[in-house]
Amino acid sequence: MADETSETRNSARLRILELANMISVPMSLNAVVRLNVADAIWQRGSNAPLSAAEIISLVLPSGDPDNLQRILRMLTSYGVFAEHHSPDGSQPRYSLTEIGKTLVTDEEGLSYGAYVLQHHQEALMRAWPLVHEAVADPTTEPFVTANGEPAYSYYGNKPEMNGLMKRAMSGVAVPFMRAILDGYDGFGEVERLVDVGGSAGDCLRMILRKHPNVKEGINFDLPEVVAKAPDIPGVKHVGGDMFKSIPTGDAIFMKWVLTTWTDEECKLILNNCYKALPAGGKLTVCEPVLPKETDDSHRTRALLEGDIFVMTIYRAKGKHRTEDEYRQLGLSAGFTHFMAFYIDYFYTVLEFQK
């Protein structure tokens, strides 16, 4: 019994040391993205294992292979790289796992690398030591305390940050939309579709390509956002404020919008969507949806980590919600029918019908 108790305590001490040093993981991930390691290994699909020295020869004029190998080893333990050893005792080589391949730049110039970089910019990092203040005073976000203004306006004043945010969102949105368009048929009878918070119009472009029945797409976002949106056949860019009104349409689409707002703000957005739809009209919302009970799965951890990110950076009382919480928000706005479709591993498709 004593040995079992001792083993449990030792295991607990190891776990808390791992958690205390967890910052090494995202910061090392940030480093390999900045160094373009994934593209160096991928080499148009060969994914041939390379040593740290060989990787450096492809990405830098000079560098320290020992320190790069330390980073590669640590990320190997988290499944980003695979480690290969030779019988001759030479330095280990590294290839990309399926996780590592998400950092490879695709033919459209996209990857999850921009998402990694966006999360670890200096302004955001200044907010993280202040997470406890979101508990002490939820009226002010840690980001605001650290930087003097809300994240969205801060990004808007810094073109480089704003550009990185758009690349990050595109890198996440495109593979997600592919999954949605393969597994969800809710756009089949729509002729005029409004995308609320559509940014550059990437999602509408993909929806129109898949569903030619959609004759007109309305990309609705802030005026300064749509002013920079590219021309897309069949898509009209409209600037406005979703808290005041939303353009009318047969259906409305919204992705990753409600998460960053409070319950009262979400009710206002949903009310405006309700007003913009005809009887029988449909609102399709894609958001991270929390499980009812907590477990230690990768999905649950990713969702809960994202929830703390929202609390820290965007809105202290914005949050990831459960399916039932979204159902209740929809009912409060007047929607009488609600369905949830678990198609993607991270996002859930939520359907509200008037």
PyMOL commands that set and color helices and strands:
alter all, ss='L'
color gray80, all
select helices_A, chain A and resi 2-20+24-34+37-45+52-59+65-76+98-101+113-119+122-136+142-147+151-156+159-183+202-210+223-226+258-260+263-276+298-314+323-333
alter helices_A, ss='H'
color red, helices_A
select strands_A, chain A and resi 50-51+81-84+93-96+192-196+216-221+235-239+251-255+282-290+321-322+337-341+347-353
alter strands_A, ss='S'
color yellow, strands_A
deselect
rebuild
show_as cartoon
